[in-house]
Amino acid sequence: MKFIYHKAFAILPFTVLLFLLVSNSNCGVYRFSEAGSIPDTIKTVKISFIENRAQYVNPQFSPRLTDKLRQKVVGQTKLTQVNNDNADWVITGFVSEYSFSTSAISGQQAANNRLTVTIHIVKTDNKENDTKEYDVSRSFEFKGNRTFQQAEADLGDEMIRTLTDEIFNRLFSDW
């Protein structure tokens, strides 16, 4: 019997290796790994209310963002939330920008608009007597035929989730 070598057989080992690597990796939901990000000496955190100091104030935004950030920190770290300023870390912040702008025009009308939100976050480390400040900003696009109130209602959950994730990553991944 004569063996016939085919080009498909040449890539077979690489295909099998790739399949094994992909099937053994941890695909799925990203889970925050706190190893190395939070020193062992840090046990408590206080997350103060995130005020809205922007020119335009959505009265529901700050309470929702603060609550979601508290839930994420308690749920995904070893830290215990406390309500006093003696916490190992004190996290404060404010909404510095909450603005609307036109991002695309078609036929002399706004085709798309943009809602931009910027949050200024301060992390005070009482153990190390150190303070770090971060600005987290994100823009959200919406159709030009939507009012600002409609856009806020449509984008509300996405805005809170996205900004919470970005704040969390800045605080605990330090990037």
C-alpha positions in Angstrom: 0.0 0.0 0.0 1.4 3.3 -1.0 1.0 6.3 1.4 -0.1 9.5 -0.3 0.9 12.7 1.5 -1.7 15.4 1.4 -1.2 19.1 2.3 -4.1 18.8 4.8 -2.1 16.4 6.9 0.7 18.9 7.2 -1.5 21.3 9.2 -3.3 18.6 11.2 -0.8 18.7 14.2 -1.2 22.5 14.4 -5.0 22.3 14.2 -5.1 19.7 17.0 -2.7 21.8 19.2 -4.8 24.9 18.6 -8.0 23.0 19.5 -6.5 21.7 22.7 -5.2 25.2 23.7 -8.6 26.8 23.1 -10.6 24.0 24.8 -8.4 24.1 27.9 -8.4 27.9 28.3 -10.8 29.6 30.6 -13.2 31.0 28.0 -16.3 32.7 29.2 -16.9 35.5 31.7 -13.9 37.4 32.8 -13.4 37.2 36.6 -11.3 39.7 38.4 -8.3 38.2 40.0 -7.2 40.3 43.0 -3.9 38.6 43.5 -1.2 41.3 43.6 -3.7 44.1 43.1 -4.7 44.6 46.7 -2.0 44.4 49.4 -2.7 41.9 52.2 -2.7 44.8 54.7 -5.8 46.3 53.1 -9.0 44.9 54.6 -11.6 47.7 54.6 -12.9 50.2 52.0 -15.2 53.1 52.2 -16.9 54.2 49.0 -18.4 57.6 49.4 -21.3 58.9 47.4 -20.2 59.9 43.9 -21.6 63.5 43.5 -22.8 64.9 40.2 -21.0 68.2 39.7 -21.5 68.4 36.0 -23.4 71.2 34.4 -26.2 68.9 33.5 -27.4 66.7 36.3 -29.3 63.4 35.8 -30.7 62.9 39.4 -30.7 59.1 39.0 -27.2 58.7 37.7 -25.0 59.3 40.8 -27.0 57.1 43.2 -27.1 54.2 40.7 -23.4 54.5 39.9 -22.4 54.6 43.5 -24.5 51.6 44.4 -23.2 49.5 41.5 -19.6 50.4 42.3 -20.1 49.3 46.0 -21.7 46.1 44.9 -18.9 45.3 42.5 -16.1 46.0 45.0 -17.7 43.9 47.8 -18.7 41.1 45.4 -15.3 40.9 43.6 -12.7 41.6 46.2 -11.9 40.5 49.7 -12.5 44.0 51.0 -15.1 44.7 53.7 -17.2 47.9 53.2 -17.3 50.3 56.1 -18.9 53.7 56.6 -16.1 55.5 58.5 -13.1 57.4 57.3 -10.8 55.1 59.1 -11.1 52.5 56.3 -7.8 51.3 54.8 -8.9 52.7 51.5 -11.4 55.6 51.0 -12.7 56.1 47.5 -14.4 59.4 46.7 -15.4 60.9 43.4 -17.6 63.1 41.4 -19.1 63.4 37.9 -17.2 66.2 36.3 -18.8 65.9 32.8 -22.2 64.8 31.6 -22.7 66.4 28.3 -24.5 65.9 25.0 -23.1 66.7 21.5 -23.8 66.0 17.9 -21.6 63.3 16.4 -23.0 63.0 12.9 -25.1 65.2 10.6 -27.2 64.1 7.7 -29.4 66.5 5.6 -28.8 69.4 8.0 -30.1 67.4 10.9 -28.4 65.5 13.7 -28.2 61.8 12.6 -26.3 60.7 15.7 -25.7 62.3 19.1 -23.2 61.5 21.8 -23.5 61.5 25.6 -20.1 61.8 27.3 -19.6 61.1 31.0 -16.4 61.7 32.9 -15.9 60.6 36.5 -13.1 61.9 38.7 -12.1 59.2 41.3 -9.8 59.6 44.3 -8.4 56.6 46.1 -6.9 57.5 49.5 -4.7 54.7 51.0 -4.7 55.4 54.8 -2.2 52.6 55.5 0.4 54.1 53.1 -0.6 57.7 53.5 -1.0 57.9 49.7 -3.6 59.3 47.3 -4.1 58.5 43.6 -6.5 60.3 41.3 -8.1 59.0 38.1 -10.4 60.3 35.4 -12.6 57.8 33.7 -14.5 59.0 30.6 -16.8 57.2 28.2 -19.0 58.3 25.3 -22.2 56.7 24.3 -23.8 57.1 20.9 -27.5 57.4 20.2 -29.8 58.2 17.2 -30.4 61.8 16.4 -34.2 61.4 16.5 -34.0 60.5 20.3 -34.4 63.2 22.9 -31.8 63.4 25.6 -34.2 61.9 28.1 -35.0 59.0 25.8 -31.3 58.4 25.3 -30.6 58.4 29.0 -33.4 55.9 29.6 -32.2 53.7 26.7 -28.5 53.9 27.7 -28.8 54.0 31.5 -28.0 50.4 32.3 -25.1 50.3 29.8 -23.7 53.5 31.1 -23.7 52.4 34.7 -22.2 49.0 33.9 -19.5 50.3 31.6 -18.4 53.1 33.9 -18.5 50.9 37.0 -16.2 48.4 35.2 -13.8 51.1 34.1 -13.6 52.7 37.5 -13.1 49.2 39.1 -10.3 48.4 36.7 -8.6 51.7 37.3 -8.8 51.3 41.1 -7.8 47.7 41.4 -5.8 46.9 38.3 -4.0 50.3 38.3 -4.1 50.8 34.5 
